[in-house]
Amino acid sequence: MMASERAEIDSAAALWLERMRGPVQDSAVAASFDAWIAEDPRHVESYALMASLWQSEGLAQAACPTRAGNDNAAGLDAADARHGGVWGRRRWFGLAAGLAALAVAVPLGQGLFAPTHTYEASWGATREITLADGSHIQLSGGSRLSVRLTPWSREAELEKGEAFFDVAHEALRGFAVEAEGARVEVLGTAFDIDVLAGGRREVRVYRGLVQVAGESGAWRLPAGTGLILDGAHVRSLEGIGGDRPGWLDGWFDAQDTRLDRLIERLNRTSRIPVELDDPQLGELRVTGRFEMHRPQEIVETLAAIHGLSWSRDEGRYRIGRQ
């Protein structure tokens, strides 16, 4: 490869690195980056090199002499702010060309073909996961999550169930979670995603800021708020308190919640499944705070609230009409 072509790729990689370091990237930017990174294996190598050098001491040492030797650095930085970062990009071009010569000292292979790890929690149990980047994830019973960490991205997919994410902050890599067509993107925060039957997804933010993108649009959610995506219907959630969801402590707060939704959540923690004899009973509503580790008490309470009958047979609880 000619030196000019190498320099062009390195410059593009440096610009993408600068762009992807923003706090939240919209889906169009992410799609453009994915297309660029997949276009040529050399793009992967160059971006990984830029990322490695950005986090190394070598970058700071390379940048400091440039600033120290420029009496007009403060003025140029002010102009940079006024003109959308043009000088910053030019500075990156120079650094990219110079630092590319250090490629032999940077292990590029590590992470370029990072595997996807899949985690599952069995019904009636929760599972705690610590990722290599220091992020902590807790899965509710019956949940399945896939995670892939690369030098330039942190991607996860919640295939089913519920997960609480306490994401380690990084200046370079964001953290994105796909959940049944919804995409949640953050840098460092704590949030909960619940994938329910019928494609309903619920997102609650406990710390920081997230962006949620779905088929109906995109929304930014600060701590204490949330969103319910149910097909084309979207509903905001307010007044989310605490620093973690109640299910981590064995509780569920129902607010005019459908009976079948409550039972779906109960079955994630109960080792004895709960079933409705008539699916139409699932449309009944309930409000209250339930201790999810006491399934029989919940079944008794639900039956009393709505004048239903209940029984335990064949290793399960059944709720039906009287």
One Martini backbone bead per residue (centre of mass of N, CA, C, O) as a GRO file, in nm:
protein
  322
    1MET     BB    1   0.097   0.036   0.022
    2MET     BB    2   0.074   0.352  -0.005
    3ALA     BB    3   0.144   0.622   0.186
    4SER     BB    4  -0.102   0.796   0.103
    5GLU     BB    5  -0.313   0.578   0.169
    6ARG     BB    6  -0.241   0.542   0.466
    7ALA     BB    7  -0.289   0.838   0.548
    8GLU     BB    8  -0.589   0.845   0.470
    9ILE     BB    9  -0.684   0.626   0.666
   10ASP     BB   10  -0.574   0.753   0.926
   11SER     BB   11  -0.736   1.014   0.905
   12ALA     BB   12  -1.015   0.881   0.909
   13ALA     BB   13  -0.978   0.739   1.181
   14ALA     BB   14  -0.934   0.996   1.349
   15LEU     BB   15  -1.211   1.122   1.287
   16TRP     BB   16  -1.382   0.889   1.399
   17LEU     BB   17  -1.274   0.902   1.683
   18GLU     BB   18  -1.368   1.187   1.744
   19ARG     BB   19  -1.672   1.130   1.685
   20MET     BB   20  -1.711   0.868   1.882
   21ARG     BB   21  -1.650   1.043   2.154
   22GLY     BB   22  -1.917   1.114   2.189
   23PRO     BB   23  -2.177   1.071   2.406
   24VAL     BB   24  -2.394   1.047   2.154
   25GLN     BB   25  -2.505   0.839   1.893
   26ASP     BB   26  -2.660   0.819   1.619
   27SER     BB   27  -2.773   0.592   1.389
   28ALA     BB   28  -2.638   0.721   1.137
   29VAL     BB   29  -2.350   0.731   1.243
   30ALA     BB   30  -2.325   0.431   1.317
   31ALA     BB   31  -2.377   0.325   1.027
   32SER     BB   32  -2.137   0.469   0.892
   33PHE     BB   33  -1.919   0.340   1.064
   34ASP     BB   34  -1.981   0.044   1.001
   35ALA     BB   35  -1.929   0.073   0.697
   36TRP     BB   36  -1.634   0.166   0.716
   37ILE     BB   37  -1.513  -0.069   0.895
   38ALA     BB   38  -1.618  -0.299   0.673
   39GLU     BB   39  -1.475  -0.218   0.397
   40ASP     BB   40  -1.178  -0.254   0.543
   41PRO     BB   41  -0.930  -0.401   0.723
   42ARG     BB   42  -0.760  -0.133   0.747
   43HIS     BB   43  -0.967   0.020   0.917
   44VAL     BB   44  -0.948  -0.151   1.166
   45GLU     BB   45  -0.646  -0.115   1.222
   46SER     BB   46  -0.640   0.196   1.235
   47TYR     BB   47  -0.848   0.237   1.460
   48ALA     BB   48  -0.705   0.066   1.672
   49LEU     BB   49  -0.454   0.239   1.676
   50MET     BB   50  -0.582   0.506   1.759
   51ALA     BB   51  -0.705   0.398   2.022
   52SER     BB   52  -0.444   0.307   2.157
   53LEU     BB   53  -0.299   0.586   2.142
   54TRP     BB   54  -0.505   0.755   2.296
   55GLN     BB   55  -0.452   0.570   2.570
   56SER     BB   56  -0.167   0.662   2.561
   57GLU     BB   57   0.130   0.830   2.641
   58GLY     BB   58   0.226   0.901   2.352
   59LEU     BB   59   0.013   1.113   2.280
   60ALA     BB   60   0.078   1.324   2.494
   61GLN     BB   61   0.378   1.357   2.408
   62ALA     BB   62   0.308   1.444   2.113
   63ALA     BB   63   0.122   1.695   2.189
   64CYS     BB   64   0.283   1.886   2.380
   65PRO     BB   65   0.501   2.015   2.196
   66THR     BB   66   0.302   2.153   2.007
   67ARG     BB   67   0.185   2.343   2.225
   68ALA     BB   68   0.447   2.460   2.349
   69GLY     BB   69   0.552   2.572   2.051
   70ASN     BB   70   0.273   2.744   2.051
   71ASP     BB   71   0.185   3.071   2.107
   72ASN     BB   72  -0.121   3.026   1.958
   73ALA     BB   73  -0.292   2.801   2.094
   74ALA     BB   74  -0.526   2.949   2.229
   75GLY     BB   75  -0.631   3.083   1.969
   76LEU     BB   76  -0.679   2.821   1.811
   77ASP     BB   77  -0.882   2.696   2.008
   78ALA     BB   78  -1.091   2.919   1.974
   79ALA     BB   79  -1.125   2.879   1.670
   80ASP     BB   80  -1.209   2.587   1.685
   81ALA     BB   81  -1.479   2.640   1.833
   82ARG     BB   82  -1.594   2.829   1.599
   83HIS     BB   83  -1.514   2.598   1.351
   84GLY     BB   84  -1.584   2.291   1.438
   85GLY     BB   85  -1.279   2.157   1.467
   86VAL     BB   86  -1.061   2.197   1.242
   87TRP     BB   87  -0.792   2.207   1.396
   88GLY     BB   88  -0.829   1.934   1.536
   89ARG     BB   89  -0.816   1.772   1.273
   90ARG     BB   90  -0.541   1.862   1.177
   91ARG     BB   91  -0.390   1.759   1.421
   92TRP     BB   92  -0.474   1.466   1.372
   93PHE     BB   93  -0.337   1.424   1.104
   94GLY     BB   94  -0.050   1.456   1.213
   95LEU     BB   95  -0.062   1.240   1.431
   96ALA     BB   96  -0.139   1.000   1.253
   97ALA     BB   97   0.116   1.001   1.078
   98GLY     BB   98   0.321   0.975   1.313
   99LEU     BB   99   0.191   0.726   1.475
  100ALA     BB  100   0.197   0.504   1.255
  101ALA     BB  101   0.506   0.437   1.307
  102LEU     BB  102   0.412   0.283   1.594
  103ALA     BB  103   0.263   0.011   1.522
  104VAL     BB  104   0.473  -0.206   1.619
  105ALA     BB  105   0.399  -0.129   1.939
  106VAL     BB  106   0.101  -0.220   1.868
  107PRO     BB  107  -0.154  -0.443   1.946
  108LEU     BB  108  -0.392  -0.516   1.700
  109GLY     BB  109  -0.521  -0.804   1.737
  110GLN     BB  110  -0.651  -0.723   1.991
  111GLY     BB  111  -1.004  -0.746   1.938
  112LEU     BB  112  -1.070  -0.769   1.628
  113PHE     BB  113  -1.187  -1.082   1.700
  114ALA     BB  114  -1.413  -1.062   1.895
  115PRO     BB  115  -1.614  -1.230   2.085
  116THR     BB  116  -1.927  -1.366   2.164
  117HIS     BB  117  -2.107  -1.340   2.465
  118THR     BB  118  -2.323  -1.563   2.648
  119TYR     BB  119  -2.593  -1.499   2.881
  120GLU     BB  120  -2.767  -1.686   3.145
  121ALA     BB  121  -3.079  -1.718   3.326
  122SER     BB  122  -3.249  -1.898   3.518
  123TRP     BB  123  -3.526  -1.988   3.640
  124GLY     BB  124  -3.545  -1.838   3.959
  125ALA     BB  125  -3.283  -1.661   3.878
  126THR     BB  126  -2.987  -1.480   3.916
  127ARG     BB  127  -2.726  -1.282   3.738
  128GLU     BB  128  -2.383  -1.190   3.763
  129ILE     BB  129  -2.184  -0.951   3.567
  130THR     BB  130  -1.838  -0.901   3.461
  131LEU     BB  131  -1.670  -0.709   3.261
  132ALA     BB  132  -1.368  -0.614   3.122
  133ASP     BB  133  -1.452  -0.292   3.164
  134GLY     BB  134  -1.634  -0.301   3.456
  135SER     BB  135  -1.904  -0.382   3.400
  136HIS     BB  136  -2.239  -0.430   3.534
  137ILE     BB  137  -2.459  -0.723   3.533
  138GLN     BB  138  -2.813  -0.806   3.577
  139LEU     BB  139  -3.006  -1.098   3.567
  140SER     BB  140  -3.295  -1.229   3.518
  141GLY     BB  141  -3.500  -1.468   3.498
  142GLY     BB  142  -3.488  -1.593   3.167
  143SER     BB  143  -3.232  -1.457   3.053
  144ARG     BB  144  -3.064  -1.311   2.751
  145LEU     BB  145  -2.712  -1.225   2.673
  146SER     BB  146  -2.512  -1.036   2.443
  147VAL     BB  147  -2.146  -0.978   2.409
  148ARG     BB  148  -1.925  -0.718   2.254
  149LEU     BB  149  -1.575  -0.642   2.262
  150THR     BB  150  -1.392  -0.370   2.134
  151PRO     BB  151  -1.176  -0.109   2.067
  152TRP     BB  152  -1.459   0.066   1.953
  153SER     BB  153  -1.673  -0.123   2.116
  154ARG     BB  154  -2.001  -0.177   2.295
  155GLU     BB  155  -2.203  -0.469   2.258
  156ALA     BB  156  -2.555  -0.553   2.304
  157GLU     BB  157  -2.809  -0.825   2.356
  158LEU     BB  158  -3.146  -0.845   2.452
  159GLU     BB  159  -3.339  -1.122   2.393
  160LYS     BB  160  -3.440  -1.166   2.699
  161GLY     BB  161  -3.583  -1.005   2.951
  162GLU     BB  162  -3.380  -0.872   3.226
  163ALA     BB  163  -3.157  -0.577   3.272
  164PHE     BB  164  -2.887  -0.442   3.465
  165PHE     BB  165  -2.687  -0.147   3.402
  166ASP     BB  166  -2.338  -0.077   3.499
  167VAL     BB  167  -2.151   0.153   3.338
  168ALA     BB  168  -1.845   0.208   3.235
  169HIS     BB  169  -1.655   0.473   3.191
  170GLU     BB  170  -1.569   0.607   2.857
  171ALA     BB  171  -1.427   0.816   2.622
  172LEU     BB  172  -1.438   0.622   2.367
  173ARG     BB  173  -1.656   0.404   2.451
  174GLY     BB  174  -1.948   0.301   2.410
  175PHE     BB  175  -2.288   0.175   2.499
  176ALA     BB  176  -2.488  -0.086   2.348
  177VAL     BB  177  -2.845  -0.185   2.330
  178GLU     BB  178  -3.034  -0.447   2.210
  179ALA     BB  179  -3.418  -0.455   2.201
  180GLU     BB  180  -3.635  -0.537   1.989
  181GLY     BB  181  -3.538  -0.268   1.801
  182ALA     BB  182  -3.407  -0.131   2.035
  183ARG     BB  183  -3.177   0.146   2.121
  184VAL     BB  184  -2.921   0.176   2.372
  185GLU     BB  185  -2.719   0.469   2.459
  186VAL     BB  186  -2.391   0.506   2.617
  187LEU     BB  187  -2.121   0.569   2.852
  188GLY     BB  188  -2.215   0.629   3.173
  189THR     BB  189  -2.442   0.417   3.351
  190ALA     BB  190  -2.781   0.343   3.486
  191PHE     BB  191  -2.990   0.070   3.367
  192ASP     BB  192  -3.311  -0.065   3.247
  193ILE     BB  193  -3.420  -0.368   3.073
  194ASP     BB  194  -3.743  -0.481   2.935
  195VAL     BB  195  -3.852  -0.788   2.786
  196LEU     BB  196  -4.164  -0.855   2.660
  197ALA     BB  197  -4.433  -0.972   2.560
  198GLY     BB  198  -4.496  -0.861   2.229
  199GLY     BB  199  -4.243  -0.636   2.226
  200ARG     BB  200  -4.216  -0.509   2.494
  201ARG     BB  201  -4.041  -0.211   2.617
  202GLU     BB  202  -3.837  -0.119   2.906
  203VAL     BB  203  -3.698   0.196   3.028
  204ARG     BB  204  -3.463   0.273   3.300
  205VAL     BB  205  -3.316   0.554   3.472
  206TYR     BB  206  -3.059   0.601   3.742
  207ARG     BB  207  -2.803   0.708   3.567
  208GLY     BB  208  -2.762   0.961   3.368
  209LEU     BB  209  -2.760   0.907   3.002
  210VAL     BB  210  -2.990   0.820   2.738
  211GLN     BB  211  -3.049   0.663   2.418
  212VAL     BB  212  -3.354   0.600   2.238
  213ALA     BB  213  -3.420   0.376   1.963
  214GLY     BB  214  -3.695   0.347   1.736
  215GLU     BB  215  -3.954   0.320   1.511
  216SER     BB  216  -4.073   0.618   1.627
  217GLY     BB  217  -3.778   0.711   1.734
  218ALA     BB  218  -3.604   0.949   1.956
  219TRP     BB  219  -3.460   0.950   2.298
  220ARG     BB  220  -3.385   1.136   2.592
  221LEU     BB  221  -3.274   1.000   2.916
  222PRO     BB  222  -3.280   1.080   3.227
  223ALA     BB  223  -3.266   1.054   3.537
  224GLY     BB  224  -3.591   0.933   3.647
  225THR     BB  225  -3.657   0.798   3.373
  226GLY     BB  226  -3.867   0.666   3.096
  227LEU     BB  227  -3.974   0.387   2.867
  228ILE     BB  228  -4.246   0.274   2.654
  229LEU     BB  229  -4.242   0.011   2.406
  230ASP     BB  230  -4.547  -0.063   2.200
  231GLY     BB  231  -4.479  -0.060   1.918
  232ALA     BB  232  -4.625   0.246   1.827
  233HIS     BB  233  -4.622   0.285   2.131
  234VAL     BB  234  -4.554   0.565   2.360
  235ARG     BB  235  -4.428   0.594   2.705
  236SER     BB  236  -4.372   0.781   2.974
  237LEU     BB  237  -4.149   0.796   3.261
  238GLU     BB  238  -4.176   0.890   3.604
  239GLY     BB  239  -4.034   0.887   3.917
  240ILE     BB  240  -3.757   0.735   3.931
  241GLY     BB  241  -3.614   0.582   4.195
  242GLY     BB  242  -3.314   0.547   4.293
  243ASP     BB  243  -3.025   0.317   4.191
  244ARG     BB  244  -3.236   0.071   4.149
  245PRO     BB  245  -3.418  -0.189   4.090
  246GLY     BB  246  -3.642  -0.378   4.275
  247TRP     BB  247  -3.574  -0.674   4.170
  248LEU     BB  248  -3.291  -0.694   4.310
  249ASP     BB  249  -3.469  -0.706   4.603
  250GLY     BB  250  -3.758  -0.863   4.537
  251TRP     BB  251  -3.932  -0.633   4.387
  252PHE     BB  252  -4.268  -0.507   4.278
  253ASP     BB  253  -4.408  -0.221   4.113
  254ALA     BB  254  -4.743  -0.171   4.065
  255GLN     BB  255  -4.903   0.036   3.795
  256ASP     BB  256  -5.154  -0.052   3.643
  257THR     BB  257  -5.103  -0.362   3.592
  258ARG     BB  258  -5.106  -0.624   3.425
  259LEU     BB  259  -5.143  -0.947   3.510
  260ASP     BB  260  -4.952  -1.080   3.295
  261ARG     BB  261  -4.707  -0.906   3.365
  262LEU     BB  262  -4.671  -0.990   3.656
  263ILE     BB  263  -4.642  -1.296   3.599
  264GLU     BB  264  -4.396  -1.278   3.421
  265ARG     BB  265  -4.214  -1.167   3.647
  266LEU     BB  266  -4.263  -1.388   3.859
  267ASN     BB  267  -4.141  -1.627   3.677
  268ARG     BB  268  -3.837  -1.532   3.712
  269THR     BB  269  -3.833  -1.614   4.040
  270SER     BB  270  -4.009  -1.856   4.035
  271ARG     BB  271  -4.001  -2.212   4.077
  272ILE     BB  272  -4.314  -2.174   4.049
  273PRO     BB  273  -4.535  -2.158   3.823
  274VAL     BB  274  -4.767  -1.924   3.670
  275GLU     BB  275  -5.118  -1.955   3.572
  276LEU     BB  276  -5.376  -1.895   3.336
  277ASP     BB  277  -5.674  -2.029   3.242
  278ASP     BB  278  -5.746  -1.733   3.127
  279PRO     BB  279  -5.616  -1.497   2.917
  280GLN     BB  280  -5.823  -1.262   2.987
  281LEU     BB  281  -5.714  -1.212   3.280
  282GLY     BB  282  -5.460  -1.038   3.188
  283GLU     BB  283  -5.634  -0.754   3.173
  284LEU     BB  284  -5.612  -0.713   3.446
  285ARG     BB  285  -5.561  -0.492   3.722
  286VAL     BB  286  -5.269  -0.376   3.924
  287THR     BB  287  -5.183  -0.244   4.257
  288GLY     BB  288  -4.854  -0.270   4.403
  289ARG     BB  289  -4.639  -0.438   4.643
  290PHE     BB  290  -4.416  -0.710   4.560
  291GLU     BB  291  -4.289  -1.015   4.680
  292MET     BB  292  -4.131  -1.235   4.463
  293HIS     BB  293  -4.054  -1.471   4.692
  294ARG     BB  294  -4.395  -1.491   4.730
  295PRO     BB  295  -4.604  -1.647   4.531
  296GLN     BB  296  -4.848  -1.738   4.702
  297GLU     BB  297  -4.925  -1.460   4.814
  298ILE     BB  298  -4.978  -1.334   4.537
  299VAL     BB  299  -5.197  -1.526   4.442
  300GLU     BB  300  -5.392  -1.468   4.673
  301THR     BB  301  -5.416  -1.162   4.623
  302LEU     BB  302  -5.522  -1.168   4.331
  303ALA     BB  303  -5.774  -1.333   4.391
  304ALA     BB  304  -5.899  -1.132   4.598
  305ILE     BB  305  -5.916  -0.873   4.422
  306HIS     BB  306  -6.085  -1.043   4.167
  307GLY     BB  307  -6.246  -1.303   4.246
  308LEU     BB  308  -6.067  -1.561   4.245
  309SER     BB  309  -5.907  -1.861   4.181
  310TRP     BB  310  -5.687  -2.114   4.338
  311SER     BB  311  -5.405  -2.342   4.269
  312ARG     BB  312  -5.205  -2.646   4.340
  313ASP     BB  313  -5.070  -2.821   4.055
  314GLU     BB  314  -4.834  -2.982   3.887
  315GLY     BB  315  -4.609  -2.765   3.978
  316ARG     BB  316  -4.841  -2.526   3.996
  317TYR     BB  317  -5.000  -2.225   3.955
  318ARG     BB  318  -5.356  -2.145   3.951
  319ILE     BB  319  -5.570  -1.909   3.775
  320GLY     BB  320  -5.928  -1.853   3.815
  321ARG     BB  321  -6.246  -1.886   3.799
  322GLN     BB  322  -6.532  -1.929   4.011
   0.00000   0.00000   0.00000
